[in-house]
Amino acid sequence: MQTVIKVIAEHLDVAESKVTPEAHLVDDLGADPFDTIELVIQVEKATGVKISEDDGDRVQTVQDLINLVEKK
């Protein structure tokens, strides 16, 4: 979970304290759709977990991304 939060904070240039599980990537953290795709790719690299394109397209919150990593 901490790895996902760190990747998101670094990519979106926001404080880690703002990257809470319930935070919405677009509405709360200022990501755009392209950022979301890049985040999925960066999380894959950081964790070694492969996330399918379909799963990646459904990511809206920090918790969504954490769940994808934890279920693999």
Distance bins in CASP14 RR format, pairs under 12 A and 6 or more apart:
PFRMAT RR
TARGET T0000
AUTHOR 0000-0000-0000
RMODE 2
METHOD distances of the structure
MODEL  1
1 7 0 0 0 0 0 1 0 0 0 0 0
1 8 0 0 0 0 0 1 0 0 0 0 0
1 16 0 0 0 0 0 1 0 0 0 0 0
1 19 0 0 0 0 0 1 0 0 0 0 0
1 20 0 0 0 0 0 1 0 0 0 0 0
1 21 1 0 0 1 0 0 0 0 0 0 0
1 43 0 0 0 0 0 1 0 0 0 0 0
1 46 0 0 0 0 0 1 0 0 0 0 0
1 47 0 0 0 0 0 1 0 0 0 0 0
1 62 0 0 0 0 1 0 0 0 0 0 0
1 63 0 0 0 0 1 0 0 0 0 0 0
1 65 0 0 0 0 1 0 0 0 0 0 0
1 66 1 0 1 0 0 0 0 0 0 0 0
1 67 0 0 0 0 1 0 0 0 0 0 0
1 68 0 0 0 0 0 1 0 0 0 0 0
1 69 1 0 0 1 0 0 0 0 0 0 0
1 70 1 0 0 1 0 0 0 0 0 0 0
2 8 0 0 0 0 0 1 0 0 0 0 0
2 9 0 0 0 0 0 1 0 0 0 0 0
2 16 0 0 0 0 1 0 0 0 0 0 0
2 19 0 0 0 0 0 1 0 0 0 0 0
2 21 0 0 0 0 0 1 0 0 0 0 0
2 46 0 0 0 0 0 1 0 0 0 0 0
2 47 0 0 0 0 0 1 0 0 0 0 0
2 62 0 0 0 0 0 1 0 0 0 0 0
2 66 0 0 0 0 1 0 0 0 0 0 0
2 69 0 0 0 0 0 1 0 0 0 0 0
3 9 0 0 0 0 0 1 0 0 0 0 0
3 10 0 0 0 0 0 1 0 0 0 0 0
3 16 0 0 0 0 0 1 0 0 0 0 0
3 19 0 0 0 0 0 1 0 0 0 0 0
3 42 0 0 0 0 0 1 0 0 0 0 0
3 43 1 0 0 1 0 0 0 0 0 0 0
3 44 0 0 0 0 0 1 0 0 0 0 0
3 45 0 0 0 0 0 1 0 0 0 0 0
3 46 1 0 1 0 0 0 0 0 0 0 0
3 47 1 0 1 0 0 0 0 0 0 0 0
3 48 0 0 0 0 1 0 0 0 0 0 0
3 49 0 0 0 0 1 0 0 0 0 0 0
3 65 0 0 0 0 0 1 0 0 0 0 0
3 66 0 0 0 0 1 0 0 0 0 0 0
3 69 1 0 0 1 0 0 0 0 0 0 0
3 70 0 0 0 0 0 1 0 0 0 0 0
4 10 0 0 0 0 0 1 0 0 0 0 0
4 11 0 0 0 0 0 1 0 0 0 0 0
4 16 0 0 0 0 0 1 0 0 0 0 0
4 19 0 0 0 0 1 0 0 0 0 0 0
4 20 0 0 0 0 0 1 0 0 0 0 0
4 21 0 0 0 0 1 0 0 0 0 0 0
4 23 0 0 0 0 0 1 0 0 0 0 0
4 25 0 0 0 0 0 1 0 0 0 0 0
4 39 0 0 0 0 1 0 0 0 0 0 0
4 40 0 0 0 0 0 1 0 0 0 0 0
4 42 0 0 0 0 1 0 0 0 0 0 0
4 43 1 0 1 0 0 0 0 0 0 0 0
4 44 0 0 0 0 0 1 0 0 0 0 0
4 45 0 0 0 0 0 1 0 0 0 0 0
4 46 1 0 0 1 0 0 0 0 0 0 0
4 47 1 0 0 1 0 0 0 0 0 0 0
4 48 0 0 0 0 0 1 0 0 0 0 0
4 49 0 0 0 0 1 0 0 0 0 0 0
4 51 0 0 0 0 0 1 0 0 0 0 0
4 59 0 0 0 0 0 1 0 0 0 0 0
4 61 0 0 0 0 0 1 0 0 0 0 0
4 62 1 0 0 1 0 0 0 0 0 0 0
4 63 0 0 0 0 1 0 0 0 0 0 0
4 64 0 0 0 0 0 1 0 0 0 0 0
4 65 1 0 1 0 0 0 0 0 0 0 0
4 66 1 0 1 0 0 0 0 0 0 0 0
4 67 0 0 0 0 1 0 0 0 0 0 0
4 68 0 0 0 0 1 0 0 0 0 0 0
4 69 1 0 1 0 0 0 0 0 0 0 0
4 70 0 0 0 0 1 0 0 0 0 0 0
5 11 0 0 0 0 0 1 0 0 0 0 0
5 12 0 0 0 0 0 1 0 0 0 0 0
5 14 0 0 0 0 0 1 0 0 0 0 0
5 15 0 0 0 0 0 1 0 0 0 0 0
5 16 1 0 1 0 0 0 0 0 0 0 0
5 17 0 0 0 0 1 0 0 0 0 0 0
5 18 0 0 0 0 1 0 0 0 0 0 0
5 19 1 0 1 0 0 0 0 0 0 0 0
5 20 0 0 0 0 1 0 0 0 0 0 0
5 21 0 0 0 0 1 0 0 0 0 0 0
5 23 0 0 0 0 1 0 0 0 0 0 0
5 29 0 0 0 0 0 1 0 0 0 0 0
5 39 0 0 0 0 0 1 0 0 0 0 0
5 43 0 0 0 0 0 1 0 0 0 0 0
5 46 0 0 0 0 0 1 0 0 0 0 0
5 47 0 0 0 0 0 1 0 0 0 0 0
5 62 1 0 0 1 0 0 0 0 0 0 0
5 63 0 0 0 0 0 1 0 0 0 0 0
5 65 0 0 0 0 1 0 0 0 0 0 0
5 66 0 0 0 0 1 0 0 0 0 0 0
5 69 0 0 0 0 0 1 0 0 0 0 0
6 12 0 0 0 0 0 1 0 0 0 0 0
6 14 0 0 0 0 0 1 0 0 0 0 0
6 15 0 0 0 0 0 1 0 0 0 0 0
6 16 1 0 0 1 0 0 0 0 0 0 0
6 19 0 0 0 0 1 0 0 0 0 0 0
6 39 0 0 0 0 0 1 0 0 0 0 0
6 42 0 0 0 0 0 1 0 0 0 0 0
6 43 0 0 0 0 1 0 0 0 0 0 0
6 46 1 0 0 1 0 0 0 0 0 0 0
6 47 0 0 0 0 0 1 0 0 0 0 0
6 62 0 0 0 0 0 1 0 0 0 0 0
6 65 0 0 0 0 0 1 0 0 0 0 0
6 66 0 0 0 0 0 1 0 0 0 0 0
7 14 0 0 0 0 0 1 0 0 0 0 0
7 16 0 0 0 0 0 1 0 0 0 0 0
7 19 0 0 0 0 1 0 0 0 0 0 0
7 25 0 0 0 0 0 1 0 0 0 0 0
7 35 0 0 0 0 0 1 0 0 0 0 0
7 38 0 0 0 0 1 0 0 0 0 0 0
7 39 1 0 0 1 0 0 0 0 0 0 0
7 40 0 0 0 0 1 0 0 0 0 0 0
7 41 0 0 0 0 1 0 0 0 0 0 0
7 42 1 0 1 0 0 0 0 0 0 0 0
7 43 1 0 1 0 0 0 0 0 0 0 0
7 44 0 0 0 0 1 0 0 0 0 0 0
7 45 0 0 0 0 1 0 0 0 0 0 0
7 46 1 0 1 0 0 0 0 0 0 0 0
7 47 0 0 0 0 1 0 0 0 0 0 0
7 48 0 0 0 0 0 1 0 0 0 0 0
7 49 0 0 0 0 0 1 0 0 0 0 0
7 62 0 0 0 0 0 1 0 0 0 0 0
7 65 0 0 0 0 1 0 0 0 0 0 0
7 66 0 0 0 0 0 1 0 0 0 0 0
7 69 0 0 0 0 0 1 0 0 0 0 0
8 14 1 0 0 1 0 0 0 0 0 0 0
8 15 0 0 0 0 0 1 0 0 0 0 0
8 16 0 0 0 0 1 0 0 0 0 0 0
8 18 0 0 0 0 1 0 0 0 0 0 0
8 19 1 0 1 0 0 0 0 0 0 0 0
8 20 0 0 0 0 0 1 0 0 0 0 0
8 21 0 0 0 0 0 1 0 0 0 0 0
8 23 0 0 0 0 1 0 0 0 0 0 0
8 24 0 0 0 0 0 1 0 0 0 0 0
8 25 1 0 0 1 0 0 0 0 0 0 0
8 28 0 0 0 0 0 1 0 0 0 0 0
8 29 1 0 0 1 0 0 0 0 0 0 0
8 30 0 0 0 0 0 1 0 0 0 0 0
8 31 0 0 0 0 1 0 0 0 0 0 0
8 35 0 0 0 0 1 0 0 0 0 0 0
8 36 0 0 0 0 0 1 0 0 0 0 0
8 38 0 0 0 0 0 1 0 0 0 0 0
8 39 1 0 0 1 0 0 0 0 0 0 0
8 40 0 0 0 0 0 1 0 0 0 0 0
8 42 0 0 0 0 1 0 0 0 0 0 0
8 43 1 0 0 1 0 0 0 0 0 0 0
8 46 0 0 0 0 0 1 0 0 0 0 0
8 59 0 0 0 0 0 1 0 0 0 0 0
8 61 0 0 0 0 0 1 0 0 0 0 0
8 62 1 0 0 1 0 0 0 0 0 0 0
8 63 0 0 0 0 0 1 0 0 0 0 0
8 64 0 0 0 0 0 1 0 0 0 0 0
8 65 1 0 0 1 0 0 0 0 0 0 0
8 66 0 0 0 0 1 0 0 0 0 0 0
8 69 0 0 0 0 0 1 0 0 0 0 0
9 15 1 0 0 1 0 0 0 0 0 0 0
9 16 1 0 1 0 0 0 0 0 0 0 0
9 17 0 0 0 0 1 0 0 0 0 0 0
9 18 1 0 0 1 0 0 0 0 0 0 0
9 19 1 0 1 0 0 0 0 0 0 0 0
9 20 0 0 0 0 0 1 0 0 0 0 0
9 23 0 0 0 0 0 1 0 0 0 0 0
9 25 0 0 0 0 0 1 0 0 0 0 0
9 29 0 0 0 0 1 0 0 0 0 0 0
9 31 0 0 0 0 0 1 0 0 0 0 0
9 39 0 0 0 0 0 1 0 0 0 0 0
9 42 0 0 0 0 0 1 0 0 0 0 0
9 62 0 0 0 0 1 0 0 0 0 0 0
10 16 0 0 0 0 1 0 0 0 0 0 0
10 19 0 0 0 0 1 0 0 0 0 0 0
10 29 0 0 0 0 0 1 0 0 0 0 0
10 35 0 0 0 0 0 1 0 0 0 0 0
10 38 0 0 0 0 0 1 0 0 0 0 0
10 39 0 0 0 0 0 1 0 0 0 0 0
10 42 0 0 0 0 1 0 0 0 0 0 0
10 43 0 0 0 0 0 1 0 0 0 0 0
10 46 0 0 0 0 1 0 0 0 0 0 0
11 19 0 0 0 0 0 1 0 0 0 0 0
11 25 0 0 0 0 0 1 0 0 0 0 0
11 29 0 0 0 0 1 0 0 0 0 0 0
11 30 0 0 0 0 0 1 0 0 0 0 0
11 31 0 0 0 0 1 0 0 0 0 0 0
11 32 0 0 0 0 0 1 0 0 0 0 0
11 34 0 0 0 0 0 1 0 0 0 0 0
11 35 1 0 0 1 0 0 0 0 0 0 0
11 36 0 0 0 0 1 0 0 0 0 0 0
11 37 0 0 0 0 0 1 0 0 0 0 0
11 38 1 0 0 1 0 0 0 0 0 0 0
11 39 1 0 1 0 0 0 0 0 0 0 0
11 40 0 0 0 0 0 1 0 0 0 0 0
11 41 0 0 0 0 1 0 0 0 0 0 0
11 42 1 0 1 0 0 0 0 0 0 0 0
11 43 0 0 0 0 1 0 0 0 0 0 0
11 45 0 0 0 0 0 1 0 0 0 0 0
11 46 0 0 0 0 0 1 0 0 0 0 0
11 62 0 0 0 0 0 1 0 0 0 0 0
11 65 0 0 0 0 0 1 0 0 0 0 0
12 18 0 0 0 0 1 0 0 0 0 0 0
12 19 1 0 0 1 0 0 0 0 0 0 0
12 23 0 0 0 0 0 1 0 0 0 0 0
12 24 0 0 0 0 0 1 0 0 0 0 0
12 25 1 0 0 1 0 0 0 0 0 0 0
12 26 0 0 0 0 0 1 0 0 0 0 0
12 28 0 0 0 0 0 1 0 0 0 0 0
12 29 1 0 1 0 0 0 0 0 0 0 0
12 30 1 0 0 1 0 0 0 0 0 0 0
12 31 1 0 1 0 0 0 0 0 0 0 0
12 32 0 0 0 0 1 0 0 0 0 0 0
12 34 0 0 0 0 0 1 0 0 0 0 0
12 35 1 0 0 1 0 0 0 0 0 0 0
12 36 0 0 0 0 0 1 0 0 0 0 0
12 38 0 0 0 0 1 0 0 0 0 0 0
12 39 1 0 0 1 0 0 0 0 0 0 0
12 42 0 0 0 0 0 1 0 0 0 0 0
12 62 0 0 0 0 0 1 0 0 0 0 0
13 19 0 0 0 0 0 1 0 0 0 0 0
13 29 0 0 0 0 1 0 0 0 0 0 0
13 30 0 0 0 0 1 0 0 0 0 0 0
13 31 0 0 0 0 0 1 0 0 0 0 0
13 35 0 0 0 0 0 1 0 0 0 0 0
14 20 0 0 0 0 0 1 0 0 0 0 0
14 23 0 0 0 0 1 0 0 0 0 0 0
14 25 0 0 0 0 0 1 0 0 0 0 0
14 28 0 0 0 0 1 0 0 0 0 0 0
14 29 1 0 1 0 0 0 0 0 0 0 0
14 30 1 0 0 1 0 0 0 0 0 0 0
14 31 0 0 0 0 1 0 0 0 0 0 0
14 35 0 0 0 0 0 1 0 0 0 0 0
14 39 0 0 0 0 0 1 0 0 0 0 0
14 62 0 0 0 0 0 1 0 0 0 0 0
15 23 0 0 0 0 0 1 0 0 0 0 0
15 29 0 0 0 0 0 1 0 0 0 0 0
16 23 0 0 0 0 0 1 0 0 0 0 0
16 29 0 0 0 0 0 1 0 0 0 0 0
16 62 0 0 0 0 0 1 0 0 0 0 0
17 23 0 0 0 0 0 1 0 0 0 0 0
17 29 0 0 0 0 0 1 0 0 0 0 0
18 24 0 0 0 0 0 1 0 0 0 0 0
18 25 0 0 0 0 0 1 0 0 0 0 0
18 28 1 0 0 1 0 0 0 0 0 0 0
18 29 1 0 0 1 0 0 0 0 0 0 0
18 30 0 0 0 0 0 1 0 0 0 0 0
18 31 0 0 0 0 0 1 0 0 0 0 0
18 62 0 0 0 0 1 0 0 0 0 0 0
19 25 0 0 0 0 1 0 0 0 0 0 0
19 28 0 0 0 0 1 0 0 0 0 0 0
19 29 1 0 0 1 0 0 0 0 0 0 0
19 30 0 0 0 0 0 1 0 0 0 0 0
19 31 0 0 0 0 0 1 0 0 0 0 0
19 39 0 0 0 0 0 1 0 0 0 0 0
19 61 0 0 0 0 0 1 0 0 0 0 0
19 62 1 0 1 0 0 0 0 0 0 0 0
19 63 0 0 0 0 0 1 0 0 0 0 0
19 65 0 0 0 0 0 1 0 0 0 0 0
19 66 0 0 0 0 0 1 0 0 0 0 0
20 28 0 0 0 0 1 0 0 0 0 0 0
20 29 0 0 0 0 1 0 0 0 0 0 0
20 61 0 0 0 0 1 0 0 0 0 0 0
20 62 1 0 0 1 0 0 0 0 0 0 0
20 63 0 0 0 0 1 0 0 0 0 0 0
20 66 0 0 0 0 0 1 0 0 0 0 0
21 28 0 0 0 0 0 1 0 0 0 0 0
21 61 1 0 0 1 0 0 0 0 0 0 0
21 62 1 0 1 0 0 0 0 0 0 0 0
21 63 1 0 1 0 0 0 0 0 0 0 0
21 64 0 0 0 0 1 0 0 0 0 0 0
21 65 0 0 0 0 1 0 0 0 0 0 0
21 66 1 0 0 1 0 0 0 0 0 0 0
21 67 0 0 0 0 1 0 0 0 0 0 0
21 70 0 0 0 0 0 1 0 0 0 0 0
22 28 0 0 0 0 1 0 0 0 0 0 0
22 29 0 0 0 0 0 1 0 0 0 0 0
22 60 0 0 0 0 0 1 0 0 0 0 0
22 61 1 0 0 1 0 0 0 0 0 0 0
22 62 1 0 0 1 0 0 0 0 0 0 0
22 63 1 0 0 1 0 0 0 0 0 0 0
22 64 0 0 0 0 0 1 0 0 0 0 0
22 66 0 0 0 0 0 1 0 0 0 0 0
23 29 1 0 1 0 0 0 0 0 0 0 0
23 30 0 0 0 0 1 0 0 0 0 0 0
23 31 0 0 0 0 1 0 0 0 0 0 0
23 60 0 0 0 0 0 1 0 0 0 0 0
23 61 1 0 0 1 0 0 0 0 0 0 0
23 62 1 0 1 0 0 0 0 0 0 0 0
23 63 0 0 0 0 1 0 0 0 0 0 0
23 64 0 0 0 0 0 1 0 0 0 0 0
23 65 0 0 0 0 0 1 0 0 0 0 0
23 66 0 0 0 0 0 1 0 0 0 0 0
24 30 0 0 0 0 1 0 0 0 0 0 0
24 31 0 0 0 0 1 0 0 0 0 0 0
24 36 0 0 0 0 0 1 0 0 0 0 0
24 59 0 0 0 0 0 1 0 0 0 0 0
24 60 1 0 0 1 0 0 0 0 0 0 0
24 61 1 0 1 0 0 0 0 0 0 0 0
24 62 0 0 0 0 1 0 0 0 0 0 0
24 63 0 0 0 0 1 0 0 0 0 0 0
24 64 0 0 0 0 1 0 0 0 0 0 0
24 65 0 0 0 0 0 1 0 0 0 0 0
25 31 1 0 1 0 0 0 0 0 0 0 0
25 32 0 0 0 0 1 0 0 0 0 0 0
25 33 0 0 0 0 1 0 0 0 0 0 0
25 34 0 0 0 0 0 1 0 0 0 0 0
25 35 1 0 0 1 0 0 0 0 0 0 0
25 36 1 0 1 0 0 0 0 0 0 0 0
25 37 0 0 0 0 0 1 0 0 0 0 0
25 38 0 0 0 0 0 1 0 0 0 0 0
25 39 1 0 0 1 0 0 0 0 0 0 0
25 40 0 0 0 0 0 1 0 0 0 0 0
25 43 0 0 0 0 0 1 0 0 0 0 0
25 56 0 0 0 0 0 1 0 0 0 0 0
25 58 0 0 0 0 0 1 0 0 0 0 0
25 59 1 0 0 1 0 0 0 0 0 0 0
25 60 1 0 0 1 0 0 0 0 0 0 0
25 61 1 0 0 1 0 0 0 0 0 0 0
25 62 1 0 0 1 0 0 0 0 0 0 0
25 63 0 0 0 0 0 1 0 0 0 0 0
25 64 0 0 0 0 1 0 0 0 0 0 0
25 65 1 0 0 1 0 0 0 0 0 0 0
25 66 0 0 0 0 0 1 0 0 0 0 0
26 32 1 0 0 1 0 0 0 0 0 0 0
26 33 1 0 0 1 0 0 0 0 0 0 0
26 34 0 0 0 0 0 1 0 0 0 0 0
26 35 0 0 0 0 1 0 0 0 0 0 0
26 36 1 0 0 1 0 0 0 0 0 0 0
26 39 0 0 0 0 0 1 0 0 0 0 0
26 59 0 0 0 0 0 1 0 0 0 0 0
26 60 1 0 0 1 0 0 0 0 0 0 0
26 61 0 0 0 0 1 0 0 0 0 0 0
26 62 0 0 0 0 0 1 0 0 0 0 0
26 64 0 0 0 0 0 1 0 0 0 0 0
27 36 0 0 0 0 0 1 0 0 0 0 0
27 60 0 0 0 0 1 0 0 0 0 0 0
27 61 0 0 0 0 1 0 0 0 0 0 0
27 62 0 0 0 0 0 1 0 0 0 0 0
28 60 0 0 0 0 0 1 0 0 0 0 0
28 61 0 0 0 0 1 0 0 0 0 0 0
28 62 0 0 0 0 1 0 0 0 0 0 0
28 63 0 0 0 0 0 1 0 0 0 0 0
29 35 0 0 0 0 1 0 0 0 0 0 0
29 36 0 0 0 0 0 1 0 0 0 0 0
29 39 0 0 0 0 1 0 0 0 0 0 0
29 60 0 0 0 0 0 1 0 0 0 0 0
29 61 0 0 0 0 1 0 0 0 0 0 0
29 62 1 0 0 1 0 0 0 0 0 0 0
29 65 0 0 0 0 0 1 0 0 0 0 0
30 36 0 0 0 0 0 1 0 0 0 0 0
30 39 0 0 0 0 0 1 0 0 0 0 0
31 37 0 0 0 0 1 0 0 0 0 0 0
31 38 0 0 0 0 1 0 0 0 0 0 0
31 39 1 0 0 1 0 0 0 0 0 0 0
31 40 0 0 0 0 0 1 0 0 0 0 0
31 42 0 0 0 0 0 1 0 0 0 0 0
31 59 0 0 0 0 1 0 0 0 0 0 0
31 60 0 0 0 0 1 0 0 0 0 0 0
31 61 0 0 0 0 0 1 0 0 0 0 0
31 62 0 0 0 0 0 1 0 0 0 0 0
31 65 0 0 0 0 0 1 0 0 0 0 0
32 38 0 0 0 0 1 0 0 0 0 0 0
32 39 0 0 0 0 0 1 0 0 0 0 0
33 39 0 0 0 0 0 1 0 0 0 0 0
33 40 0 0 0 0 0 1 0 0 0 0 0
33 56 0 0 0 0 0 1 0 0 0 0 0
33 57 0 0 0 0 1 0 0 0 0 0 0
33 59 0 0 0 0 0 1 0 0 0 0 0
33 60 0 0 0 0 0 1 0 0 0 0 0
34 40 0 0 0 0 0 1 0 0 0 0 0
34 41 0 0 0 0 0 1 0 0 0 0 0
35 41 0 0 0 0 0 1 0 0 0 0 0
35 42 0 0 0 0 0 1 0 0 0 0 0
35 59 0 0 0 0 0 1 0 0 0 0 0
35 65 0 0 0 0 0 1 0 0 0 0 0
36 42 0 0 0 0 0 1 0 0 0 0 0
36 43 0 0 0 0 0 1 0 0 0 0 0
36 51 0 0 0 0 0 1 0 0 0 0 0
36 55 0 0 0 0 0 1 0 0 0 0 0
36 56 1 0 0 1 0 0 0 0 0 0 0
36 57 0 0 0 0 1 0 0 0 0 0 0
36 58 0 0 0 0 0 1 0 0 0 0 0
36 59 1 0 1 0 0 0 0 0 0 0 0
36 60 0 0 0 0 1 0 0 0 0 0 0
36 61 0 0 0 0 0 1 0 0 0 0 0
36 62 0 0 0 0 0 1 0 0 0 0 0
36 64 0 0 0 0 1 0 0 0 0 0 0
36 65 0 0 0 0 1 0 0 0 0 0 0
37 43 0 0 0 0 0 1 0 0 0 0 0
37 44 0 0 0 0 0 1 0 0 0 0 0
37 51 0 0 0 0 0 1 0 0 0 0 0
37 53 0 0 0 0 1 0 0 0 0 0 0
37 56 1 0 0 1 0 0 0 0 0 0 0
37 57 0 0 0 0 1 0 0 0 0 0 0
37 59 0 0 0 0 1 0 0 0 0 0 0
37 65 0 0 0 0 0 1 0 0 0 0 0
38 44 0 0 0 0 0 1 0 0 0 0 0
38 45 0 0 0 0 0 1 0 0 0 0 0
38 56 0 0 0 0 0 1 0 0 0 0 0
38 59 0 0 0 0 0 1 0 0 0 0 0
38 65 0 0 0 0 0 1 0 0 0 0 0
39 45 0 0 0 0 0 1 0 0 0 0 0
39 46 0 0 0 0 0 1 0 0 0 0 0
39 47 0 0 0 0 0 1 0 0 0 0 0
39 51 0 0 0 0 0 1 0 0 0 0 0
39 56 0 0 0 0 1 0 0 0 0 0 0
39 59 1 0 0 1 0 0 0 0 0 0 0
39 60 0 0 0 0 0 1 0 0 0 0 0
39 61 0 0 0 0 0 1 0 0 0 0 0
39 62 0 0 0 0 1 0 0 0 0 0 0
39 64 0 0 0 0 0 1 0 0 0 0 0
39 65 1 0 0 1 0 0 0 0 0 0 0
39 66 0 0 0 0 0 1 0 0 0 0 0
39 68 0 0 0 0 0 1 0 0 0 0 0
39 69 0 0 0 0 0 1 0 0 0 0 0
40 46 0 0 0 0 0 1 0 0 0 0 0
40 47 0 0 0 0 0 1 0 0 0 0 0
40 49 0 0 0 0 0 1 0 0 0 0 0
40 50 0 0 0 0 0 1 0 0 0 0 0
40 51 1 0 1 0 0 0 0 0 0 0 0
40 52 0 0 0 0 1 0 0 0 0 0 0
40 53 0 0 0 0 1 0 0 0 0 0 0
40 54 0 0 0 0 0 1 0 0 0 0 0
40 55 0 0 0 0 1 0 0 0 0 0 0
40 56 1 0 1 0 0 0 0 0 0 0 0
40 57 0 0 0 0 1 0 0 0 0 0 0
40 58 0 0 0 0 0 1 0 0 0 0 0
40 59 1 0 0 1 0 0 0 0 0 0 0
40 60 0 0 0 0 0 1 0 0 0 0 0
40 64 0 0 0 0 0 1 0 0 0 0 0
40 65 1 0 0 1 0 0 0 0 0 0 0
40 68 0 0 0 0 1 0 0 0 0 0 0
40 69 0 0 0 0 0 1 0 0 0 0 0
41 47 0 0 0 0 0 1 0 0 0 0 0
41 48 0 0 0 0 0 1 0 0 0 0 0
41 49 0 0 0 0 0 1 0 0 0 0 0
41 50 0 0 0 0 0 1 0 0 0 0 0
41 51 0 0 0 0 1 0 0 0 0 0 0
41 53 0 0 0 0 0 1 0 0 0 0 0
41 56 0 0 0 0 1 0 0 0 0 0 0
41 59 0 0 0 0 0 1 0 0 0 0 0
41 65 0 0 0 0 0 1 0 0 0 0 0
42 48 0 0 0 0 0 1 0 0 0 0 0
42 49 0 0 0 0 0 1 0 0 0 0 0
42 51 0 0 0 0 0 1 0 0 0 0 0
42 65 0 0 0 0 0 1 0 0 0 0 0
42 69 0 0 0 0 0 1 0 0 0 0 0
43 49 1 0 0 1 0 0 0 0 0 0 0
43 50 0 0 0 0 0 1 0 0 0 0 0
43 51 1 0 0 1 0 0 0 0 0 0 0
43 55 0 0 0 0 0 1 0 0 0 0 0
43 56 0 0 0 0 1 0 0 0 0 0 0
43 59 0 0 0 0 1 0 0 0 0 0 0
43 62 0 0 0 0 0 1 0 0 0 0 0
43 64 0 0 0 0 0 1 0 0 0 0 0
43 65 1 0 1 0 0 0 0 0 0 0 0
43 66 0 0 0 0 1 0 0 0 0 0 0
43 67 0 0 0 0 0 1 0 0 0 0 0
43 68 1 0 0 1 0 0 0 0 0 0 0
43 69 1 0 0 1 0 0 0 0 0 0 0
43 70 0 0 0 0 0 1 0 0 0 0 0
43 72 0 0 0 0 0 1 0 0 0 0 0
44 50 1 0 0 1 0 0 0 0 0 0 0
44 51 1 0 1 0 0 0 0 0 0 0 0
44 52 0 0 0 0 0 1 0 0 0 0 0
44 53 0 0 0 0 0 1 0 0 0 0 0
44 55 0 0 0 0 0 1 0 0 0 0 0
44 56 0 0 0 0 1 0 0 0 0 0 0
44 59 0 0 0 0 0 1 0 0 0 0 0
44 65 0 0 0 0 0 1 0 0 0 0 0
44 68 0 0 0 0 1 0 0 0 0 0 0
44 69 0 0 0 0 1 0 0 0 0 0 0
44 72 0 0 0 0 1 0 0 0 0 0 0
45 51 0 0 0 0 0 1 0 0 0 0 0
45 69 0 0 0 0 0 1 0 0 0 0 0
46 65 0 0 0 0 0 1 0 0 0 0 0
46 69 0 0 0 0 1 0 0 0 0 0 0
47 65 0 0 0 0 1 0 0 0 0 0 0
47 66 0 0 0 0 0 1 0 0 0 0 0
47 68 0 0 0 0 1 0 0 0 0 0 0
47 69 1 0 1 0 0 0 0 0 0 0 0
47 70 0 0 0 0 1 0 0 0 0 0 0
47 71 0 0 0 0 0 1 0 0 0 0 0
47 72 0 0 0 0 1 0 0 0 0 0 0
48 68 0 0 0 0 0 1 0 0 0 0 0
48 69 0 0 0 0 1 0 0 0 0 0 0
48 72 0 0 0 0 1 0 0 0 0 0 0
49 55 0 0 0 0 0 1 0 0 0 0 0
49 56 0 0 0 0 0 1 0 0 0 0 0
49 65 0 0 0 0 0 1 0 0 0 0 0
49 66 0 0 0 0 0 1 0 0 0 0 0
49 67 0 0 0 0 0 1 0 0 0 0 0
49 68 1 0 0 1 0 0 0 0 0 0 0
49 69 1 0 1 0 0 0 0 0 0 0 0
49 70 0 0 0 0 1 0 0 0 0 0 0
49 71 0 0 0 0 1 0 0 0 0 0 0
49 72 1 0 1 0 0 0 0 0 0 0 0
50 56 0 0 0 0 0 1 0 0 0 0 0
50 68 0 0 0 0 1 0 0 0 0 0 0
50 69 0 0 0 0 0 1 0 0 0 0 0
50 71 0 0 0 0 0 1 0 0 0 0 0
50 72 1 0 0 1 0 0 0 0 0 0 0
51 57 0 0 0 0 0 1 0 0 0 0 0
51 58 0 0 0 0 0 1 0 0 0 0 0
51 59 0 0 0 0 1 0 0 0 0 0 0
51 64 0 0 0 0 0 1 0 0 0 0 0
51 65 0 0 0 0 1 0 0 0 0 0 0
51 66 0 0 0 0 0 1 0 0 0 0 0
51 67 0 0 0 0 0 1 0 0 0 0 0
51 68 1 0 1 0 0 0 0 0 0 0 0
51 69 1 0 0 1 0 0 0 0 0 0 0
51 70 0 0 0 0 0 1 0 0 0 0 0
51 71 0 0 0 0 1 0 0 0 0 0 0
51 72 1 0 0 1 0 0 0 0 0 0 0
52 58 0 0 0 0 1 0 0 0 0 0 0
52 59 0 0 0 0 0 1 0 0 0 0 0
52 68 0 0 0 0 1 0 0 0 0 0 0
52 71 0 0 0 0 0 1 0 0 0 0 0
52 72 0 0 0 0 1 0 0 0 0 0 0
53 59 0 0 0 0 0 1 0 0 0 0 0
53 68 0 0 0 0 0 1 0 0 0 0 0
54 68 0 0 0 0 0 1 0 0 0 0 0
55 64 0 0 0 0 1 0 0 0 0 0 0
55 65 0 0 0 0 1 0 0 0 0 0 0
55 67 0 0 0 0 1 0 0 0 0 0 0
55 68 1 0 1 0 0 0 0 0 0 0 0
55 69 0 0 0 0 0 1 0 0 0 0 0
55 71 0 0 0 0 1 0 0 0 0 0 0
55 72 0 0 0 0 1 0 0 0 0 0 0
56 64 0 0 0 0 1 0 0 0 0 0 0
56 65 0 0 0 0 1 0 0 0 0 0 0
56 67 0 0 0 0 0 1 0 0 0 0 0
56 68 1 0 0 1 0 0 0 0 0 0 0
56 69 0 0 0 0 0 1 0 0 0 0 0
57 64 0 0 0 0 0 1 0 0 0 0 0
57 68 0 0 0 0 0 1 0 0 0 0 0
58 64 1 0 0 1 0 0 0 0 0 0 0
58 65 0 0 0 0 0 1 0 0 0 0 0
58 67 0 0 0 0 0 1 0 0 0 0 0
58 68 0 0 0 0 1 0 0 0 0 0 0
59 65 1 0 1 0 0 0 0 0 0 0 0
59 66 0 0 0 0 1 0 0 0 0 0 0
59 67 0 0 0 0 1 0 0 0 0 0 0
59 68 1 0 0 1 0 0 0 0 0 0 0
59 69 0 0 0 0 0 1 0 0 0 0 0
60 67 0 0 0 0 0 1 0 0 0 0 0
60 68 0 0 0 0 0 1 0 0 0 0 0
61 67 0 0 0 0 1 0 0 0 0 0 0
61 68 0 0 0 0 0 1 0 0 0 0 0
62 68 0 0 0 0 0 1 0 0 0 0 0
62 69 0 0 0 0 0 1 0 0 0 0 0
63 69 0 0 0 0 0 1 0 0 0 0 0
63 70 0 0 0 0 1 0 0 0 0 0 0
63 71 0 0 0 0 0 1 0 0 0 0 0
64 70 0 0 0 0 0 1 0 0 0 0 0
64 71 0 0 0 0 0 1 0 0 0 0 0
65 71 0 0 0 0 0 1 0 0 0 0 0
65 72 0 0 0 0 0 1 0 0 0 0 0
66 72 0 0 0 0 0 1 0 0 0 0 0
END
